[in-house]
Amino acid sequence: MNITIVKVGGAVVEDPAQLSLLLEGFKQIGGAKILVHGGGRRATKVAAQLGIESHMVNGRRITDADMLEVVTMVYGGLVNKNIVARLQSLGVNAIGLTGADMDVIRSHKRPLKDGVDFGFVGDVDRVAADRIRTLIEAGLTPVLAPLTHDGHGTMLNTNADTIASETARALAPLYDTTLVYCFEKPGVLADPDDDASVIPTITRADFHRLTTDGTISGGMLPKIENALAAVEAGVKRVVITKADYLGKPDCGTTISR
């Protein structure tokens, strides 16, 4: 059986037109499917409205106790439930989840890294593939928010790309698994100012070369690292593409072993 895991970033979630295209494309995907979403821009906006300052280090959010409350409300509530409602209107029987629901994703609090305390940020320990399979076999489509838990009562803010990759890796022994990262660009670009410069395929060797020469940098680095880890762990295919290209097999960048 095939399963497709689609990760959609906050920039798409925040744009009604892009989100509509993404959800329409997601609806058309055959077989089992899972949607993983971000929402960092909305969290930053809500935090500012509440007088809570956002702090980032290398594109990663510092999550103190106040920010943890914000991301739990925004990711697990506002963003997740709006997406679930939109999918229900399209005839997709979606169920919204954080990692704490059904204990599907458990993490540990990230230790100090290069002297940086990221606060309540979680690094994934395990994904309960059997419990996700139970939902799939019941005809449900999971919609995963970027939140996990530590098993001791604490929620943890967890990178959505990582959740998508770890979920794909956990399901790979059970399904022919495809992982798709959707964002605002048509793929990984050789020239960030030229949307026509999509790099069609990236291997581990290509990645080393492209990072060394500076072609790939910033937020694309962890995305491709997660994608490479997924294919090396048995995920059949990983694609990085634009929201409205979802379901078009010849579009985007394919990450390959």
MIDOSE-1310 file (N, C-alpha, C; in nm, 2 decimals, decimal comma, always signed):
residues 257
mnit	+0,08/-0,12/+0,00/+0,00/+0,00/+0,00/+0,09/+0,12/+0,00; +0,05/+0,22/-0,08/+0,12/+0,35/-0,08/+0,07/+0,45/+0,02; +0,16/+0,53/+0,07/+0,12/+0,64/+0,16/+0,21/+0,76/+0,12; +0,14/+0,88/+0,12/+0,21/+1,00/+0,09/+0,20/+1,10/+0,21
ivkv	+0,32/+1,14/+0,25/+0,32/+1,24/+0,36/+0,36/+1,37/+0,30; +0,28/+1,47/+0,32/+0,30/+1,61/+0,27/+0,32/+1,70/+0,38; +0,44/+1,77/+0,38/+0,47/+1,87/+0,47/+0,45/+2,01/+0,41; +0,37/+2,10/+0,47/+0,34/+2,23/+0,42/+0,39/+2,33/+0,52
ggav	+0,47/+2,43/+0,47/+0,53/+2,53/+0,55/+0,44/+2,64/+0,59; +0,48/+2,72/+0,69/+0,40/+2,83/+0,74/+0,37/+2,94/+0,63; +0,46/+2,96/+0,54/+0,44/+3,06/+0,44/+0,31/+3,03/+0,35; +0,30/+2,90/+0,32/+0,18/+2,85/+0,25/+0,06/+2,85/+0,33
vedp	+0,07/+2,81/+0,46/-0,04/+2,81/+0,55/-0,10/+2,95/+0,57; -0,01/+3,05/+0,56/-0,05/+3,19/+0,59/-0,12/+3,25/+0,46; -0,10/+3,19/+0,35/-0,15/+3,25/+0,22/-0,28/+3,17/+0,18; -0,39/+3,23/+0,19/-0,52/+3,16/+0,16/-0,52/+3,10/+0,02
aqls	-0,47/+3,17/-0,08/-0,47/+3,12/-0,22/-0,38/+3,00/-0,23; -0,26/+3,01/-0,18/-0,16/+2,89/-0,18/-0,22/+2,77/-0,10; -0,28/+2,80/+0,01/-0,33/+2,69/+0,10/-0,44/+2,62/+0,02; -0,53/+2,70/-0,04/-0,64/+2,63/-0,12/-0,59/+2,54/-0,23
llle	-0,49/+2,59/-0,30/-0,43/+2,50/-0,40/-0,36/+2,38/-0,34; -0,29/+2,40/-0,23/-0,23/+2,28/-0,16/-0,33/+2,18/-0,12; -0,44/+2,22/-0,06/-0,54/+2,13/-0,01/-0,62/+2,06/-0,12; -0,64/+2,13/-0,23/-0,71/+2,07/-0,35/-0,62/+1,96/-0,40
gfkq	-0,49/+1,99/-0,41/-0,39/+1,89/-0,46/-0,38/+1,78/-0,37; -0,38/+1,81/-0,24/-0,37/+1,70/-0,14/-0,49/+1,61/-0,15; -0,61/+1,66/-0,17/-0,73/+1,58/-0,19/-0,72/+1,48/-0,30; -0,65/+1,52/-0,41/-0,64/+1,44/-0,53/-0,54/+1,32/-0,51
igga	-0,46/+1,33/-0,41/-0,36/+1,22/-0,39/-0,43/+1,09/-0,36; -0,39/+0,99/-0,44/-0,45/+0,86/-0,42/-0,39/+0,78/-0,30; -0,46/+0,69/-0,25/-0,40/+0,61/-0,14/-0,40/+0,68/-0,01; -0,34/+0,62/+0,09/-0,33/+0,68/+0,22/-0,24/+0,81/+0,22
kilv	-0,27/+0,90/+0,31/-0,20/+1,03/+0,31/-0,20/+1,09/+0,45; -0,10/+1,17/+0,48/-0,08/+1,25/+0,60/-0,04/+1,39/+0,56; -0,09/+1,49/+0,63/-0,05/+1,62/+0,62/+0,02/+1,67/+0,74; +0,14/+1,72/+0,73/+0,22/+1,78/+0,84/+0,23/+1,93/+0,81
hggg	+0,20/+2,02/+0,91/+0,20/+2,16/+0,88/+0,29/+2,24/+0,98; +0,34/+2,35/+0,93/+0,41/+2,45/+1,01/+0,31/+2,55/+1,06; +0,36/+2,67/+1,09/+0,28/+2,78/+1,13/+0,36/+2,89/+1,21; +0,49/+2,89/+1,19/+0,57/+2,98/+1,27/+0,54/+3,13/+1,25
rrat	+0,50/+3,17/+1,13/+0,47/+3,31/+1,11/+0,35/+3,35/+1,19; +0,25/+3,26/+1,19/+0,13/+3,29/+1,27/+0,16/+3,30/+1,42; +0,25/+3,21/+1,46/+0,29/+3,21/+1,61/+0,36/+3,33/+1,64; +0,45/+3,38/+1,55/+0,52/+3,51/+1,58/+0,42/+3,62/+1,59
kvaa	+0,32/+3,62/+1,50/+0,23/+3,73/+1,50/+0,14/+3,73/+1,63; +0,09/+3,62/+1,67/+0,01/+3,61/+1,79/+0,10/+3,64/+1,91; +0,22/+3,59/+1,91/+0,31/+3,63/+2,03/+0,32/+3,78/+2,04; +0,35/+3,85/+1,93/+0,36/+3,99/+1,93/+0,24/+4,06/+1,98
qlgi	+0,12/+4,01/+1,94/+0,00/+4,07/+1,99/-0,02/+4,05/+2,14; +0,04/+3,95/+2,20/+0,04/+3,92/+2,34/+0,15/+3,98/+2,42; +0,24/+4,06/+2,34/+0,35/+4,12/+2,41/+0,47/+4,03/+2,44; +0,47/+3,91/+2,36/+0,58/+3,82/+2,38/+0,68/+3,83/+2,27
eshm	+0,80/+3,85/+2,30/+0,90/+3,87/+2,19/+0,95/+3,73/+2,14; +0,97/+3,72/+2,01/+1,02/+3,60/+1,95/+1,17/+3,61/+1,93; +1,24/+3,50/+1,96/+1,39/+3,50/+1,95/+1,42/+3,38/+1,86; +1,50/+3,40/+1,76/+1,55/+3,29/+1,67/+1,70/+3,28/+1,67
vngr	+1,75/+3,16/+1,65/+1,89/+3,13/+1,64/+1,91/+3,04/+1,52; +1,97/+3,09/+1,41/+1,99/+3,01/+1,29/+1,86/+2,96/+1,23; +1,76/+3,04/+1,24/+1,63/+3,00/+1,19/+1,54/+2,91/+1,28; +1,60/+2,88/+1,40/+1,52/+2,80/+1,49/+1,47/+2,88/+1,61
ritd	+1,34/+2,86/+1,64/+1,28/+2,94/+1,75/+1,32/+2,90/+1,89; +1,36/+3,00/+1,97/+1,38/+2,97/+2,11/+1,24/+2,97/+2,17; +1,21/+2,86/+2,24/+1,08/+2,84/+2,30/+1,09/+2,84/+2,45; +1,06/+2,95/+2,51/+1,06/+2,96/+2,66/+0,91/+2,92/+2,70
adml	+0,89/+2,93/+2,83/+0,75/+2,89/+2,88/+0,64/+2,97/+2,82; +0,66/+3,10/+2,80/+0,55/+3,18/+2,74/+0,53/+3,14/+2,60; +0,64/+3,13/+2,52/+0,63/+3,09/+2,38/+0,57/+2,95/+2,36; +0,60/+2,86/+2,46/+0,54/+2,73/+2,45/+0,39/+2,73/+2,45
evvt	+0,34/+2,82/+2,54/+0,19/+2,84/+2,54/+0,14/+2,89/+2,41; +0,21/+2,98/+2,35/+0,17/+3,04/+2,22/+0,17/+2,94/+2,11; +0,28/+2,86/+2,10/+0,28/+2,77/+1,99/+0,19/+2,65/+2,01; +0,16/+2,61/+2,13/+0,06/+2,51/+2,16/-0,07/+2,55/+2,12
mvyg	-0,11/+2,68/+2,15/-0,24/+2,73/+2,11/-0,25/+2,75/+1,95; -0,14/+2,80/+1,89/-0,15/+2,84/+1,75/-0,13/+2,71/+1,67; -0,03/+2,63/+1,69/-0,01/+2,51/+1,61/-0,12/+2,40/+1,63; -0,14/+2,37/+1,76/-0,23/+2,26/+1,79/-0,38/+2,30/+1,78
glvn	-0,41/+2,43/+1,79/-0,55/+2,48/+1,79/-0,58/+2,55/+1,66; -0,54/+2,68/+1,65/-0,58/+2,77/+1,54/-0,55/+2,71/+1,41; -0,42/+2,68/+1,38/-0,38/+2,64/+1,25/-0,43/+2,50/+1,22; -0,41/+2,41/+1,31/-0,44/+2,27/+1,29/-0,59/+2,25/+1,26
kniv	-0,67/+2,31/+1,35/-0,82/+2,29/+1,33/-0,87/+2,36/+1,21; -0,82/+2,47/+1,17/-0,86/+2,54/+1,05/-0,83/+2,45/+0,93; -0,71/+2,39/+0,92/-0,68/+2,30/+0,81/-0,77/+2,17/+0,81; -0,80/+2,12/+0,93/-0,89/+2,00/+0,94/-1,03/+2,04/+0,89
arlq	-1,08/+2,16/+0,93/-1,21/+2,20/+0,88/-1,21/+2,22/+0,73; -1,10/+2,28/+0,67/-1,09/+2,30/+0,53/-1,09/+2,16/+0,46; -1,02/+2,07/+0,51/-1,02/+1,93/+0,45/-1,15/+1,86/+0,45; -1,22/+1,88/+0,57/-1,35/+1,82/+0,58/-1,45/+1,88/+0,47
slgv	-1,43/+2,01/+0,45/-1,52/+2,07/+0,34/-1,49/+2,01/+0,20; -1,37/+1,96/+0,19/-1,33/+1,90/+0,06/-1,36/+1,75/+0,05; -1,42/+1,69/+0,16/-1,45/+1,55/+0,16/-1,34/+1,46/+0,21; -1,24/+1,52/+0,27/-1,13/+1,44/+0,33/-1,15/+1,43/+0,48
naig	-1,17/+1,31/+0,52/-1,20/+1,28/+0,66/-1,08/+1,30/+0,75; -1,04/+1,42/+0,78/-0,92/+1,45/+0,85/-0,94/+1,45/+1,00; -0,83/+1,41/+1,07/-0,82/+1,42/+1,22/-0,69/+1,49/+1,26; -0,71/+1,60/+1,34/-0,59/+1,68/+1,38/-0,53/+1,62/+1,50
ltga	-0,39/+1,62/+1,50/-0,32/+1,56/+1,61/-0,19/+1,64/+1,64; -0,16/+1,64/+1,77/-0,02/+1,67/+1,81/+0,05/+1,54/+1,85; +0,18/+1,54/+1,87/+0,24/+1,42/+1,91/+0,19/+1,36/+2,04; +0,13/+1,44/+2,13/+0,08/+1,39/+2,25/-0,05/+1,31/+2,23
dmdv	-0,13/+1,34/+2,13/-0,25/+1,27/+2,10/-0,22/+1,12/+2,06; -0,27/+1,03/+2,14/-0,25/+0,88/+2,11/-0,10/+0,85/+2,14; -0,02/+0,94/+2,19/+0,12/+0,92/+2,21/+0,19/+0,89/+2,08; +0,15/+0,96/+1,97/+0,21/+0,92/+1,84/+0,35/+0,96/+1,82
irsh	+0,39/+1,07/+1,88/+0,53/+1,12/+1,87/+0,58/+1,16/+2,00; +0,69/+1,09/+2,05/+0,75/+1,13/+2,17/+0,89/+1,19/+2,15; +0,93/+1,29/+2,23/+1,05/+1,36/+2,21/+1,12/+1,38/+2,34; +1,25/+1,42/+2,34/+1,32/+1,47/+2,46/+1,35/+1,62/+2,43
krpl	+1,36/+1,69/+2,54/+1,40/+1,83/+2,54/+1,54/+1,84/+2,49; +1,56/+1,93/+2,39/+1,69/+1,94/+2,32/+1,79/+1,99/+2,42; +1,91/+1,92/+2,43/+2,02/+1,97/+2,52/+2,08/+2,10/+2,47; +2,16/+2,16/+2,55/+2,24/+2,28/+2,51/+2,32/+2,24/+2,38
kdgv	+2,31/+2,33/+2,28/+2,38/+2,31/+2,16/+2,46/+2,43/+2,12; +2,60/+2,41/+2,12/+2,68/+2,53/+2,10/+2,66/+2,64/+2,19; +2,62/+2,61/+2,32/+2,60/+2,70/+2,42/+2,46/+2,77/+2,41; +2,37/+2,72/+2,32/+2,24/+2,78/+2,30/+2,13/+2,69/+2,37
dfgf	+2,05/+2,75/+2,46/+1,94/+2,68/+2,52/+1,82/+2,71/+2,44; +1,76/+2,61/+2,37/+1,65/+2,63/+2,28/+1,52/+2,63/+2,36; +1,53/+2,60/+2,49/+1,41/+2,59/+2,57/+1,33/+2,47/+2,55; +1,20/+2,48/+2,54/+1,11/+2,37/+2,52/+1,09/+2,32/+2,38
vgdv	+1,21/+2,28/+2,32/+1,21/+2,23/+2,19/+1,24/+2,08/+2,19; +1,17/+2,00/+2,12/+1,19/+1,86/+2,12/+1,26/+1,80/+2,00; +1,34/+1,70/+2,03/+1,41/+1,62/+1,93/+1,34/+1,48/+1,94; +1,30/+1,43/+1,82/+1,21/+1,31/+1,82/+1,29/+1,19/+1,86
drva	+1,22/+1,11/+1,95/+1,27/+0,98/+2,00/+1,21/+0,87/+1,92; +1,08/+0,88/+1,90/+1,01/+0,77/+1,83/+0,87/+0,82/+1,78; +0,83/+0,75/+1,67/+0,70/+0,78/+1,61/+0,62/+0,64/+1,62; +0,50/+0,64/+1,67/+0,43/+0,52/+1,69/+0,35/+0,49/+1,56
adri	+0,43/+0,42/+1,47/+0,37/+0,39/+1,34/+0,25/+0,30/+1,34; +0,24/+0,21/+1,44/+0,13/+0,12/+1,45/+0,00/+0,20/+1,48; +0,01/+0,30/+1,56/-0,11/+0,38/+1,60/-0,15/+0,47/+1,48; -0,05/+0,52/+1,41/-0,09/+0,60/+1,29/-0,16/+0,50/+1,18
rtli	-0,10/+0,38/+1,17/-0,17/+0,28/+1,08/-0,31/+0,25/+1,12; -0,34/+0,25/+1,25/-0,48/+0,23/+1,30/-0,57/+0,34/+1,25; -0,52/+0,46/+1,25/-0,61/+0,57/+1,20/-0,62/+0,56/+1,05; -0,52/+0,53/+0,98/-0,52/+0,51/+0,83/-0,62/+0,40/+0,79
eagl	-0,61/+0,29/+0,86/-0,70/+0,18/+0,83/-0,84/+0,20/+0,86; -0,87/+0,30/+0,95/-1,00/+0,34/+0,98/-1,06/+0,45/+0,88; -0,98/+0,48/+0,78/-1,02/+0,57/+0,68/-1,00/+0,72/+0,71; -0,92/+0,74/+0,81/-0,89/+0,88/+0,86/-0,76/+0,93/+0,80
tpvl	-0,75/+1,06/+0,78/-0,63/+1,13/+0,73/-0,57/+1,22/+0,84; -0,46/+1,17/+0,90/-0,40/+1,25/+1,01/-0,35/+1,38/+0,96; -0,37/+1,49/+1,04/-0,31/+1,62/+1,01/-0,22/+1,65/+1,14; -0,09/+1,65/+1,12/+0,00/+1,66/+1,24/+0,05/+1,80/+1,25
aplt	+0,03/+1,85/+1,38/+0,09/+1,98/+1,41/+0,23/+1,96/+1,46; +0,31/+2,07/+1,45/+0,46/+2,06/+1,49/+0,48/+2,06/+1,64; +0,41/+1,98/+1,71/+0,42/+1,97/+1,86/+0,43/+1,82/+1,90; +0,52/+1,79/+1,99/+0,54/+1,66/+2,05/+0,53/+1,67/+2,20
hdgh	+0,56/+1,56/+2,27/+0,56/+1,56/+2,41/+0,67/+1,47/+2,46; +0,70/+1,49/+2,59/+0,81/+1,41/+2,65/+0,77/+1,29/+2,73; +0,64/+1,26/+2,74/+0,59/+1,15/+2,82/+0,58/+1,18/+2,97; +0,62/+1,30/+3,01/+0,62/+1,34/+3,15/+0,53/+1,46/+3,17
gtml	+0,44/+1,49/+3,07/+0,34/+1,59/+3,09/+0,38/+1,73/+3,03; +0,49/+1,73/+2,95/+0,53/+1,86/+2,89/+0,53/+1,85/+2,74; +0,46/+1,95/+2,68/+0,46/+1,96/+2,54/+0,59/+2,02/+2,49; +0,63/+1,99/+2,37/+0,76/+2,04/+2,31/+0,74/+2,09/+2,17
ntna	+0,79/+2,20/+2,14/+0,79/+2,26/+2,00/+0,89/+2,18/+1,92; +0,84/+2,13/+1,81/+0,93/+2,04/+1,73/+0,92/+2,08/+1,58; +1,03/+2,09/+1,51/+1,04/+2,13/+1,37/+0,95/+2,04/+1,29; +0,87/+2,10/+1,21/+0,77/+2,03/+1,12/+0,84/+1,95/+1,02
dtia	+0,95/+1,99/+0,96/+1,03/+1,91/+0,86/+1,07/+1,78/+0,93; +1,12/+1,79/+1,05/+1,17/+1,68/+1,12/+1,05/+1,58/+1,15; +0,94/+1,63/+1,19/+0,82/+1,55/+1,22/+0,78/+1,47/+1,09; +0,78/+1,54/+0,98/+0,75/+1,48/+0,85/+0,85/+1,37/+0,82
seta	+0,98/+1,40/+0,83/+1,08/+1,30/+0,80/+1,08/+1,18/+0,89; +1,07/+1,20/+1,02/+1,06/+1,09/+1,12/+0,94/+1,01/+1,10; +0,82/+1,07/+1,07/+0,70/+0,99/+1,04/+0,72/+0,91/+0,92; +0,78/+0,96/+0,81/+0,80/+0,89/+0,69/+0,89/+0,77/+0,71
rala	+1,00/+0,79/+0,79/+1,09/+0,68/+0,82/+1,02/+0,57/+0,90; +0,94/+0,61/+1,00/+0,87/+0,51/+1,08/+0,77/+0,43/+1,00; +0,71/+0,49/+0,90/+0,61/+0,42/+0,82/+0,67/+0,34/+0,70; +0,79/+0,37/+0,67/+0,86/+0,31/+0,55/+0,85/+0,15/+0,56
plyd	+0,87/+0,09/+0,67/+0,86/-0,06/+0,67/+0,72/-0,11/+0,65; +0,61/-0,02/+0,67/+0,48/-0,06/+0,65/+0,41/-0,03/+0,52; +0,46/+0,07/+0,45/+0,41/+0,13/+0,33/+0,52/+0,16/+0,23; +0,48/+0,17/+0,10/+0,57/+0,24/+0,01/+0,54/+0,39/+0,03
ttlv	+0,65/+0,45/+0,08/+0,63/+0,59/+0,14/+0,69/+0,69/+0,05; +0,61/+0,80/+0,02/+0,66/+0,91/-0,05/+0,65/+1,03/+0,05; +0,75/+1,11/+0,06/+0,75/+1,23/+0,14/+0,76/+1,35/+0,05; +0,67/+1,45/+0,06/+0,67/+1,57/-0,02/+0,68/+1,69/+0,07
ycfe	+0,78/+1,78/+0,05/+0,79/+1,90/+0,12/+0,74/+2,01/+0,02; +0,63/+2,08/+0,06/+0,57/+2,19/-0,02/+0,61/+2,32/+0,05; +0,66/+2,41/-0,03/+0,68/+2,55/+0,01/+0,65/+2,65/-0,10; +0,70/+2,77/-0,09/+0,66/+2,87/-0,18/+0,74/+2,88/-0,31
kpgv	+0,84/+2,79/-0,33/+0,92/+2,79/-0,45/+0,90/+2,66/-0,52; +0,93/+2,65/-0,65/+0,90/+2,53/-0,73/+0,99/+2,41/-0,70; +1,10/+2,43/-0,63/+1,19/+2,33/-0,59/+1,32/+2,39/-0,53; +1,42/+2,32/-0,52/+1,55/+2,37/-0,48/+1,61/+2,44/-0,60
ladp	+1,65/+2,57/-0,58/+1,69/+2,65/-0,69/+1,84/+2,67/-0,70; +1,90/+2,66/-0,82/+2,04/+2,69/-0,83/+2,07/+2,84/-0,82; +1,97/+2,92/-0,86/+1,97/+3,06/-0,84/+1,84/+3,11/-0,77; +1,86/+3,15/-0,65/+1,74/+3,19/-0,57/+1,65/+3,29/-0,63
ddda	+1,70/+3,37/-0,73/+1,62/+3,47/-0,79/+1,56/+3,42/-0,92; +1,58/+3,30/-0,96/+1,53/+3,24/-1,08/+1,45/+3,12/-1,06; +1,32/+3,13/-1,06/+1,23/+3,01/-1,03/+1,24/+2,90/-1,14; +1,31/+2,93/-1,25/+1,33/+2,83/-1,36/+1,45/+2,75/-1,33
svip	+1,53/+2,78/-1,23/+1,66/+2,71/-1,21/+1,65/+2,60/-1,11; +1,54/+2,52/-1,12/+1,52/+2,41/-1,03/+1,62/+2,30/-1,06; +1,68/+2,25/-0,95/+1,77/+2,14/-0,95/+1,69/+2,01/-0,95; +1,69/+1,93/-1,06/+1,59/+1,82/-1,06/+1,62/+1,71/-0,96
titr	+1,75/+1,68/-0,93/+1,78/+1,57/-0,84/+1,90/+1,61/-0,76; +1,89/+1,57/-0,63/+2,00/+1,59/-0,54/+2,03/+1,46/-0,46; +2,16/+1,42/-0,47/+2,21/+1,30/-0,39/+2,29/+1,36/-0,27; +2,34/+1,27/-0,19/+2,42/+1,31/-0,08/+2,55/+1,38/-0,13
adfh	+2,61/+1,32/-0,23/+2,73/+1,39/-0,29/+2,70/+1,52/-0,35; +2,58/+1,54/-0,42/+2,54/+1,67/-0,47/+2,52/+1,77/-0,36; +2,46/+1,72/-0,25/+2,43/+1,81/-0,14/+2,57/+1,87/-0,08; +2,66/+1,78/-0,06/+2,79/+1,82/-0,01/+2,85/+1,93/-0,11
rltt	+2,85/+1,91/-0,24/+2,90/+2,00/-0,33/+2,82/+2,13/-0,33; +2,69/+2,12/-0,32/+2,61/+2,25/-0,33/+2,61/+2,33/-0,20; +2,64/+2,26/-0,09/+2,66/+2,34/+0,03/+2,80/+2,40/+0,04; +2,89/+2,33/-0,01/+3,03/+2,38/-0,01/+3,05/+2,51/-0,10
dgti	+2,98/+2,51/-0,22/+2,99/+2,62/-0,30/+2,88/+2,73/-0,27; +2,80/+2,71/-0,17/+2,71/+2,81/-0,13/+2,57/+2,81/-0,20; +2,55/+2,72/-0,29/+2,43/+2,72/-0,37/+2,31/+2,69/-0,27; +2,33/+2,60/-0,18/+2,23/+2,57/-0,08/+2,27/+2,62/+0,05
sggm	+2,19/+2,69/+0,12/+2,22/+2,75/+0,25/+2,09/+2,78/+0,33; +2,11/+2,84/+0,45/+2,00/+2,88/+0,53/+1,90/+2,77/+0,56; +1,77/+2,80/+0,55/+1,66/+2,71/+0,59/+1,65/+2,59/+0,50; +1,71/+2,59/+0,38/+1,70/+2,48/+0,30/+1,79/+2,36/+0,35
lpki	+1,90/+2,40/+0,43/+1,99/+2,30/+0,47/+1,92/+2,19/+0,56; +1,85/+2,22/+0,67/+1,79/+2,12/+0,75/+1,68/+2,04/+0,67; +1,61/+2,11/+0,57/+1,51/+2,04/+0,49/+1,57/+1,93/+0,41; +1,69/+1,96/+0,35/+1,75/+1,85/+0,26/+1,82/+1,75/+0,35
enal	+1,87/+1,79/+0,46/+1,93/+1,69/+0,56/+1,82/+1,59/+0,60; +1,70/+1,64/+0,64/+1,59/+1,56/+0,67/+1,55/+1,47/+0,56; +1,55/+1,52/+0,44/+1,51/+1,44/+0,32/+1,61/+1,33/+0,29; +1,73/+1,36/+0,30/+1,84/+1,26/+0,28/+1,83/+1,15/+0,38
aave	+1,81/+1,19/+0,51/+1,80/+1,09/+0,62/+1,68/+1,00/+0,59; +1,57/+1,06/+0,54/+1,45/+0,97/+0,51/+1,48/+0,87/+0,40; +1,54/+0,91/+0,29/+1,56/+0,81/+0,18/+1,66/+0,71/+0,22; +1,76/+0,75/+0,30/+1,86/+0,66/+0,35/+1,81/+0,56/+0,45
agvk	+1,69/+0,59/+0,51/+1,62/+0,50/+0,60/+1,51/+0,42/+0,54; +1,50/+0,43/+0,41/+1,40/+0,34/+0,34/+1,28/+0,41/+0,28; +1,27/+0,54/+0,30/+1,16/+0,61/+0,23/+1,18/+0,60/+0,08; +1,08/+0,57/+0,01/+1,09/+0,54/-0,14/+1,13/+0,67/-0,22
rvvi	+1,07/+0,78/-0,18/+1,09/+0,90/-0,26/+1,07/+1,03/-0,18; +1,15/+1,13/-0,20/+1,13/+1,26/-0,13/+1,13/+1,37/-0,24; +1,03/+1,45/-0,24/+1,02/+1,56/-0,34/+1,01/+1,69/-0,26; +1,08/+1,79/-0,31/+1,06/+1,93/-0,26/+1,00/+2,01/-0,38
tkad	+0,89/+2,07/-0,35/+0,82/+2,14/-0,46/+0,72/+2,25/-0,41; +0,66/+2,31/-0,51/+0,56/+2,42/-0,48/+0,42/+2,36/-0,44; +0,35/+2,44/-0,36/+0,22/+2,39/-0,32/+0,13/+2,35/-0,44; +0,12/+2,44/-0,54/+0,03/+2,41/-0,65/+0,09/+2,31/-0,75
ylgk	+0,21/+2,26/-0,73/+0,26/+2,15/-0,81/+0,24/+2,01/-0,75; +0,17/+2,01/-0,63/+0,15/+1,88/-0,56/+0,07/+1,79/-0,65; +0,12/+1,67/-0,67/+0,06/+1,57/-0,75/+0,11/+1,57/-0,90; +0,20/+1,66/-0,93/+0,26/+1,66/-1,06/+0,40/+1,60/-1,05
pdcg	+0,41/+1,47/-1,11/+0,53/+1,39/-1,08/+0,66/+1,45/-1,14; +0,65/+1,53/-1,24/+0,78/+1,58/-1,31/+0,82/+1,71/-1,26; +0,76/+1,76/-1,15/+0,79/+1,90/-1,10/+0,87/+1,89/-0,97; +0,95/+1,99/-0,94/+1,02/+1,99/-0,82/+1,15/+1,92/-0,82
ttis	+1,21/+1,91/-0,70/+1,34/+1,85/-0,68/+1,33/+1,72/-0,61; +1,38/+1,61/-0,67/+1,37/+1,48/-0,61/+1,50/+1,45/-0,53; +1,49/+1,41/-0,40/+1,61/+1,38/-0,32/+1,63/+1,23/-0,34; +1,74/+1,19/-0,38/+1,77/+1,05/-0,42/+1,89/+0,99/-0,34
r	+1,88/+0,86/-0,32/+2,00/+0,78/-0,27/+2,10/+0,77/-0,38
